[in-house]
């Protein structure tokens, strides 16, 4: 129900309740109802403000080209940016990289629009990945980029970071947080940008 209508209904109900039995509302009741209406009015204004902010954000997002965005990965005070456009190729490009002392894989799946970063170390060994192609993630209908590691020859699903076949089947890569920024923000931060 619209909050303005609800506020009006509450006001009318309160006024009617004040006149029941032929007696007029007391000042306290009127003040209480006025306070409720004021609170509801503030909530309506807040909801309208949020609605306007969401519409503005949606308009800004519609103007963005995903290829112009960068994923920023930070590890132990070190950071590097990865431009989606550099990975969003055919076939897709993945970044076998290192940030500080941590070997990472950063990848973009053009099928499902996921940007991921993982630690490349499994059981104390650093893995090197290459694009395997697109497949459905086992048990789902989701098409996702898959990659193969050169060391164990296992195949990994990009989105969940899980080996789906090979000797490492069922093993999960350690996920690393990745944030999206535009070029201006990356330039202002002065971080290194990965080049394929």
Secondary structure, DSSP 4 states (H G I P E B T S, - for coil): --HHHHHHHHHHHHHHHHHGGG-PPPHHHHHHHHHHHHHHHHHHHHHHHHHHHHHHHHHHHHH--GGG-EEEEEETTEEEEEEHHHH-SSS---EEEEETTEEEEEEEETTTTEEEEEE-EETTEE--EEEEEEEEPTTSS-EEEEEEETTT--EEETTTTEEEESTTTT-BPEE--EEEE-HHHHHHHT-EE---
